[in-house]
Amino acid sequence: MGRKFKIVVAETAGFCFGVKRAVNLANRAPNLYPDRPILTLGPIIHNPQVVAQLAAKGVKKAEDIDQLNSGVVIIRSHGITRQLAARLKEIPGLTIINATCPFVRRAQEIVARMSGRGYEVIIIGEPDHPEVAGLISYGCPERTRVITSPEEIPQSFFKQKKPPRIALLAQTTQPQELYNEIAGSLLPIKGELRCFNTICTATSDRQGEVLDLAGRCDCMLIIGGRNSANTNRLHQLSLTRQPRSHHIETASDLKPEWFSGVESVGISAGASTPQWLIDETITALDHL
Ligand code: SF4
């Protein structure tokens, strides 16, 4: 039985630049270091199928730095703290593959540079997120802070006798609107304000396209790991425009009844979903 509906795949579906780069580095590692244990610090991405594929090639997950010895370690795309990077360098014989996304690396460098020049560094982001923990670690502890809203800007900045010098940046996945709002709230300070827009548009572009597709398709499929926060967020957004939105991990989750009376199906996928899972889903839809 052939498929009776049109399929529209989002242009932004699947791996972002930083994740693609990290997974490529992990895939190449067994060929480059055939006789050595290869470990990632935590899961390289939040996708069980990719993690299982890599494990089958010998790239496994280390829970802790103590598990690392003279093998190879791969640093994930959202980076690690400066202190942890220094500890890794001290492990004799350990080869480090740094898969930190270049956009995250740039933000780390801004924190280090501006902190070194004596600026108060403000990072907009989720305080507990590993990327943010990495960013903070590059700053001077007394002058680096994380905020989540304009209300958290210290009022002392507006009253200090000596005008402050402030450097503002954000975790790469923060909403642009929040950055603009906080930058606007800081404008009245008497000192100096340097704004570094470190937001990566991969997330907002993907979310915008899902909303657009969900508004014009009769059914939506969002593909990605159940443990992937950005995939879950895409599903939630899709549901706001299209109640027939389904989060699947693989093609085996598809249910024929979802497509009864449907003329168009939109497909998107989280930043950690590989292209082959998207392709498998499309093939499976042909055989429903
Ligand atoms: S979302 Fe952007 S910053 Fe984060 S890994 Fe992907 S490309 Fe890099």
Residues whose N, C-alpha, C, O or C-beta is under 5 A from the ligand:
A	BS01	SF4	C16 F17 G18 V19 S77 C101 F103 V104 T172 C200 A202
